[in-house]
């Protein structure tokens, strides 16, 4: 993809969406069979503009979720979080109307405020601790870092993490049945009436979460060292948390932008010229990167705060893979109460720098398919000390080795950067350079290749025997993976590994493309060779299948 000419530059008037039009379309538009409920790795997403995220979708999803809760005897409260996207407000209203009409107790942020994804996970786990019945679950209304016109809806069952595929498929299929029946089975009531019932509870999510941060982060060390922290909330759901964190723990935190604007007009444009609150993108993060020398550490999060962006004086915006490696190295050497048997969870498309760090630590590596849902059980049971994915999402255990959250938590990953700086006297960027000196310097890339629906299906269902190549970019192929070694789950694609490089190919769930992730420890030229041969290997499998 060519870099947009205005990438990294401030938005202009023509870049901004028409909020009244967007909101009206949520209520006016109705989905057709071509615009069904579709749960991907991060819930149902879409926009009212093209009728992929409408009142009908959300009402049907909520009714299907009510039925699922009844079947599974989930009778505790439903915690509701939402971010600052315009359509999140609309979907929040619909959700309350349907859940309360069905007799479900909902708990929302007081004053109709915003609540991050990790805070909902933390609240569910806290409520359910020690219980075997009357368990709570939750939803988060967010399209994550997607553009301002998008909406999204996620479900977190009683284990606090993202729902697995079995659950989301059931909710998705039932919701689509309800839509086909023109919402006849949806129970709903007036929003104002719903808020006046005993089933609607306003609650301060902020203080319990902030007060508990000391159990997972060494807040005292950060305060004692006087680490200067710059925060750009990117107009997201955690915007009210940072001042409370600073006051509670005596931290030197400066919020550089306190705007909440559903057009996200304060952003700089991403690489494709779109407004996207991607805290791992140097283009979307251009504003904070400019301020890097004013702070010891500067951080940002996406709108629902499940992702993190780390900016240091030494390296600017850190590549997410680089920071994950540093976080793992630090945590497994600075958490004295953690069991020595704790494994490290990573996704198949995360950097092999992590593999080398974990091997040097003498820990077990659990490599799983893409999607944070694969880390939920390991974090919940305390098998994993850390679970992280290449898209800047991670979580880890409390200092005593018990579960903190089973969903990605951008807040603790941001604060961990400050803890690392405070305790070691070096920022995370400096620590990564030390890892490079020890293990070598990888180069990493992700690119897209055109593929038909038939070709994507072939890629999704490959077996290792379908791959005939024996070498990749001049090195012997050591592994051909179609199932993740950490849990033997199908990866929905292919990963090929050599001593100093690898590639993974996965079909897109929404576009006529497949994605190639690749990495080399031998430099950019070797990486380019890997990418070239990766496409050739995939094309050979297409030809073999006759597509």
Secondary structure, 3 states (H helix, E strand, C coil): CCCCCCCCCECCHHHCCCHHHHHHHHHHCCCCCCCCCCEECCEEEEEHHHCCCCHHHHHHHHHHHHHHHHHCCCCCCEEEEECCCHHHHHHHHHHHHHHHHCCCCEEEEHHHCCCCHHHHHHHHHHHHCCCCCCCCEEEEECCCCCCCCEEEEEEECCCCCECCHHHHHHHHHHHHHHHHCCCCCCCCCCHHHHHCCCCEEEECHHHHHHHHHHHCCCHHHHHHHCCEEEEECCCCCCCCHHHHHHHHHCCEEEEEECCCCCCCCCCECCCCCCCCCCCCCCCCCHHHHCCHHHCCEEEEECCCCCCEEEEECCCEECCHHHHHHHHHHHHCCCCCCCCCCCEEEEECCCCHHHHHHHHHHCCCEEEECCCHHHHHHHHHHCCEEEEEECCCEEEECCCCCCCCCCCCCHHHHHHHHHHHHHHHCCCHHHHHHHHHHHHCCCEEEEEEEECCHHHHHHHHCCCHHHCCCCEECCEECCEEEEECCCCCCEEEEEEEECCCEEEEEEECCCCCEEEEEEEECCCHHHHHHHHHHHHHHHHHHHHHHCC
